[in-house]
Amino acid sequence: MLTLEEAQELDRLELRPSHVQRYAGAGSPMRAIVGVGGLSCFGTATLLECGHWREIRDYALMPLMGRKRPTKARCGCCRLGYLPRPSDTVRVAELVARLDA
């Protein structure tokens, strides 16, 4: 298993976290969205229950377009077996604890 930093150094672009956080790929598992970060280059950064971030295009604009925001998203980092950052895993635990309270 690779850390996100190690995986970002891979030669093949389609295996880098910066790519699979936008384009998860076939067979990527669905994960619940537990948090929303800020805007990024391609959309809105969302924190998934696995501790990985996923960029979702038009996430902020969906209600304005008459669409519901997704509650789950596919995780390409999980598909490739990349380890989430420990700080993100801690943040997920905090957010889930708040939801359960």
Backbone torsions as a table, in degrees:
resi	resn	phi	psi	omega
1	MET	NA	140.1	-179.1
2	LEU	-107.9	149.5	170.3
3	THR	-76.9	165.8	178.9
4	LEU	-61.9	-37.5	179.9
5	GLU	-65.7	-43.2	178.5
6	GLU	-65.2	-42.2	-179.1
7	ALA	-66.6	-30.7	179.9
8	GLN	-66.5	-19.7	179.7
9	GLU	-88.4	-1.2	-179.5
10	LEU	-62.4	148.2	-179.1
11	ASP	-68.5	-37.2	-177.6
12	ARG	-82.2	117.0	-177.6
13	LEU	-55.8	-41.0	-175.5
14	GLU	-69.5	-7.4	177.0
15	LEU	-102.4	-5.1	-178.9
16	ARG	-78.2	143.8	177.9
17	PRO	-56.2	-36.8	-179.8
18	SER	-61.2	-23.7	177.5
19	HIS	-88.6	-49.6	-174.6
20	VAL	-74.6	-12.6	173.3
21	GLN	-75.3	-14.8	176.8
22	ARG	-105.3	-39.4	-177.6
23	TYR	-125.3	93.6	-169.6
24	ALA	-63.6	-36.1	-179.7
25	GLY	93.4	159.0	-178.8
26	ALA	-62.6	138.3	177.3
27	GLY	83.9	5.4	178.8
28	SER	-72.3	135.8	-178.6
29	PRO	-71.9	148.2	175.6
30	MET	-80.6	136.9	178.0
31	ARG	-131.8	146.4	177.5
32	ALA	-69.8	143.8	174.2
33	ILE	-86.9	121.5	-177.4
34	VAL	-109.7	-14.7	-178.8
35	GLY	-156.0	159.3	179.4
36	VAL	-124.8	126.9	176.7
37	GLY	-92.8	-148.2	-179.1
38	GLY	-96.8	-175.6	176.8
39	LEU	-72.8	145.5	176.9
40	SER	-125.0	-173.1	-177.8
41	CYS	-59.9	-36.7	-172.9
42	PHE	-111.0	-5.1	-178.2
43	GLY	168.1	-141.0	179.8
44	THR	-112.2	133.4	178.2
45	ALA	-79.3	125.7	177.9
46	THR	-119.5	142.9	179.2
47	LEU	-96.2	126.2	-178.3
48	LEU	-95.2	160.7	-177.4
49	GLU	-59.9	-19.9	179.9
50	CYS	-82.2	-11.3	-179.1
51	GLY	99.1	-1.1	176.9
52	HIS	-94.4	155.0	175.6
53	TRP	-97.0	147.5	178.5
54	ARG	-136.4	131.6	176.9
55	GLU	-90.4	128.5	179.9
56	ILE	-119.5	119.8	-179.6
57	ARG	-67.5	137.5	176.6
58	ASP	63.9	16.8	-179.1
59	TYR	-55.9	-45.4	-178.3
60	ALA	-71.6	-26.1	-175.9
61	LEU	-92.7	-11.9	-174.9
62	MET	-52.6	-47.5	179.5
63	PRO	-61.3	-33.7	178.6
64	LEU	-69.1	-22.7	179.2
65	MET	-96.3	8.4	179.1
66	GLY	78.1	19.0	-180.0
67	ARG	-114.0	148.3	176.2
68	LYS	-79.3	145.7	174.2
69	ARG	-72.3	143.7	179.3
70	PRO	-69.5	150.5	175.4
71	THR	-104.8	-9.9	178.2
72	LYS	-137.1	155.8	176.8
73	ALA	-148.2	155.4	177.7
74	ARG	-78.9	144.5	-177.4
75	CYS	-117.0	107.1	178.0
76	GLY	-70.6	-29.7	178.8
77	CYS	-66.8	-38.2	175.9
78	CYS	-66.0	-40.6	179.5
79	ARG	-57.5	-38.4	-178.3
80	LEU	-91.1	-2.2	176.0
81	GLY	77.4	25.4	178.7
82	TYR	-79.0	142.3	179.8
83	LEU	-81.5	135.6	175.5
84	PRO	-73.3	159.9	175.5
85	ARG	-67.1	138.2	179.0
86	PRO	-56.0	-37.7	-179.9
87	SER	-65.0	-34.1	177.8
88	ASP	-71.7	-35.5	177.5
89	THR	-64.8	-40.3	177.0
90	VAL	-63.9	-42.6	180.0
91	ARG	-62.7	-40.3	177.0
92	VAL	-59.7	-45.9	179.9
93	ALA	-59.7	-41.2	178.3
94	GLU	-63.4	-44.7	-178.3
95	LEU	-67.5	-40.7	179.0
96	VAL	-66.1	-39.0	178.1
97	ALA	-62.8	-38.4	176.9
98	ARG	-65.0	-39.3	179.7
99	LEU	-67.7	-35.5	-178.1
100	ASP	-77.7	-19.0	-177.0
101	ALA	-77.1	NA	NA
